[in-house]
Amino acid sequence: MGLYEDPDVVPVLTLLTNEKEDDLMRRAALCGFRLREDVDKAVFLKGLEDRNEGYRKSCYVYLRDTTGQDFGYDVEKYRTWLETNAVGKVAKPEK
């Protein structure tokens, strides 16, 4: 895992998920988040509302696979489930 374990990589990965970034770069950042043990699911929750269909689907698949629940693209249902079941820390994503 190497660099992905470094706590300083989180802000970089977060910046790379910005909608202004290239789609390939954004998906690579999501892969980086998946490699971390302490990933904040907020980036994936925010991604469920993204304009880019491929990015949105990547976030959905991650949340579905991580939680074992299939709420489609319903951010609030995933947020509620995550908060109730303590699968990972969840923050309100920045809009």
MODELLER restraints for C-alpha pairs under 7 A, 6 or more apart:
rsr = mdl.restraints
at = mdl.atoms
rsr.add(forms.Gaussian(group=physical.xy_distance, feature=features.Distance(at['CA:1:A'], at['CA:35:A']), mean=6.99, stdev=0.5))
rsr.add(forms.Gaussian(group=physical.xy_distance, feature=features.Distance(at['CA:4:A'], at['CA:32:A']), mean=6.33, stdev=0.5))
rsr.add(forms.Gaussian(group=physical.xy_distance, feature=features.Distance(at['CA:4:A'], at['CA:35:A']), mean=6.69, stdev=0.5))
rsr.add(forms.Gaussian(group=physical.xy_distance, feature=features.Distance(at['CA:4:A'], at['CA:36:A']), mean=6.32, stdev=0.5))
rsr.add(forms.Gaussian(group=physical.xy_distance, feature=features.Distance(at['CA:5:A'], at['CA:36:A']), mean=6.30, stdev=0.5))
rsr.add(forms.Gaussian(group=physical.xy_distance, feature=features.Distance(at['CA:13:A'], at['CA:29:A']), mean=5.11, stdev=0.5))
rsr.add(forms.Gaussian(group=physical.xy_distance, feature=features.Distance(at['CA:16:A'], at['CA:25:A']), mean=6.50, stdev=0.5))
rsr.add(forms.Gaussian(group=physical.xy_distance, feature=features.Distance(at['CA:16:A'], at['CA:26:A']), mean=5.50, stdev=0.5))
rsr.add(forms.Gaussian(group=physical.xy_distance, feature=features.Distance(at['CA:16:A'], at['CA:29:A']), mean=5.94, stdev=0.5))
rsr.add(forms.Gaussian(group=physical.xy_distance, feature=features.Distance(at['CA:17:A'], at['CA:26:A']), mean=4.64, stdev=0.5))
rsr.add(forms.Gaussian(group=physical.xy_distance, feature=features.Distance(at['CA:17:A'], at['CA:29:A']), mean=6.18, stdev=0.5))
rsr.add(forms.Gaussian(group=physical.xy_distance, feature=features.Distance(at['CA:27:A'], at['CA:55:A']), mean=6.51, stdev=0.5))
rsr.add(forms.Gaussian(group=physical.xy_distance, feature=features.Distance(at['CA:33:A'], at['CA:39:A']), mean=5.97, stdev=0.5))
rsr.add(forms.Gaussian(group=physical.xy_distance, feature=features.Distance(at['CA:40:A'], at['CA:88:A']), mean=6.56, stdev=0.5))
rsr.add(forms.Gaussian(group=physical.xy_distance, feature=features.Distance(at['CA:40:A'], at['CA:89:A']), mean=5.41, stdev=0.5))
rsr.add(forms.Gaussian(group=physical.xy_distance, feature=features.Distance(at['CA:40:A'], at['CA:90:A']), mean=5.73, stdev=0.5))
rsr.add(forms.Gaussian(group=physical.xy_distance, feature=features.Distance(at['CA:41:A'], at['CA:88:A']), mean=6.69, stdev=0.5))
rsr.add(forms.Gaussian(group=physical.xy_distance, feature=features.Distance(at['CA:41:A'], at['CA:89:A']), mean=6.59, stdev=0.5))
rsr.add(forms.Gaussian(group=physical.xy_distance, feature=features.Distance(at['CA:41:A'], at['CA:90:A']), mean=5.44, stdev=0.5))
rsr.add(forms.Gaussian(group=physical.xy_distance, feature=features.Distance(at['CA:42:A'], at['CA:90:A']), mean=5.48, stdev=0.5))
rsr.add(forms.Gaussian(group=physical.xy_distance, feature=features.Distance(at['CA:42:A'], at['CA:91:A']), mean=5.43, stdev=0.5))
rsr.add(forms.Gaussian(group=physical.xy_distance, feature=features.Distance(at['CA:42:A'], at['CA:92:A']), mean=6.26, stdev=0.5))
rsr.add(forms.Gaussian(group=physical.xy_distance, feature=features.Distance(at['CA:42:A'], at['CA:93:A']), mean=5.17, stdev=0.5))
rsr.add(forms.Gaussian(group=physical.xy_distance, feature=features.Distance(at['CA:43:A'], at['CA:93:A']), mean=6.51, stdev=0.5))
rsr.add(forms.Gaussian(group=physical.xy_distance, feature=features.Distance(at['CA:44:A'], at['CA:59:A']), mean=4.90, stdev=0.5))
rsr.add(forms.Gaussian(group=physical.xy_distance, feature=features.Distance(at['CA:45:A'], at['CA:75:A']), mean=5.75, stdev=0.5))
rsr.add(forms.Gaussian(group=physical.xy_distance, feature=features.Distance(at['CA:46:A'], at['CA:93:A']), mean=5.73, stdev=0.5))
rsr.add(forms.Gaussian(group=physical.xy_distance, feature=features.Distance(at['CA:47:A'], at['CA:55:A']), mean=6.77, stdev=0.5))
rsr.add(forms.Gaussian(group=physical.xy_distance, feature=features.Distance(at['CA:47:A'], at['CA:56:A']), mean=5.29, stdev=0.5))
rsr.add(forms.Gaussian(group=physical.xy_distance, feature=features.Distance(at['CA:47:A'], at['CA:59:A']), mean=5.65, stdev=0.5))
rsr.add(forms.Gaussian(group=physical.xy_distance, feature=features.Distance(at['CA:48:A'], at['CA:56:A']), mean=4.84, stdev=0.5))
rsr.add(forms.Gaussian(group=physical.xy_distance, feature=features.Distance(at['CA:48:A'], at['CA:59:A']), mean=5.98, stdev=0.5))
rsr.add(forms.Gaussian(group=physical.xy_distance, feature=features.Distance(at['CA:48:A'], at['CA:60:A']), mean=6.17, stdev=0.5))
rsr.add(forms.Gaussian(group=physical.xy_distance, feature=features.Distance(at['CA:48:A'], at['CA:73:A']), mean=5.65, stdev=0.5))
rsr.add(forms.Gaussian(group=physical.xy_distance, feature=features.Distance(at['CA:48:A'], at['CA:75:A']), mean=6.55, stdev=0.5))
rsr.add(forms.Gaussian(group=physical.xy_distance, feature=features.Distance(at['CA:49:A'], at['CA:56:A']), mean=6.62, stdev=0.5))
rsr.add(forms.Gaussian(group=physical.xy_distance, feature=features.Distance(at['CA:50:A'], at['CA:56:A']), mean=5.52, stdev=0.5))
rsr.add(forms.Gaussian(group=physical.xy_distance, feature=features.Distance(at['CA:60:A'], at['CA:72:A']), mean=6.98, stdev=0.5))
rsr.add(forms.Gaussian(group=physical.xy_distance, feature=features.Distance(at['CA:60:A'], at['CA:73:A']), mean=6.40, stdev=0.5))
rsr.add(forms.Gaussian(group=physical.xy_distance, feature=features.Distance(at['CA:64:A'], at['CA:70:A']), mean=5.28, stdev=0.5))
rsr.add(forms.Gaussian(group=physical.xy_distance, feature=features.Distance(at['CA:71:A'], at['CA:77:A']), mean=6.46, stdev=0.5))
rsr.add(forms.Gaussian(group=physical.xy_distance, feature=features.Distance(at['CA:71:A'], at['CA:78:A']), mean=6.62, stdev=0.5))
rsr.add(forms.Gaussian(group=physical.xy_distance, feature=features.Distance(at['CA:82:A'], at['CA:88:A']), mean=6.72, stdev=0.5))
rsr.add(forms.Gaussian(group=physical.xy_distance, feature=features.Distance(at['CA:83:A'], at['CA:90:A']), mean=6.76, stdev=0.5))
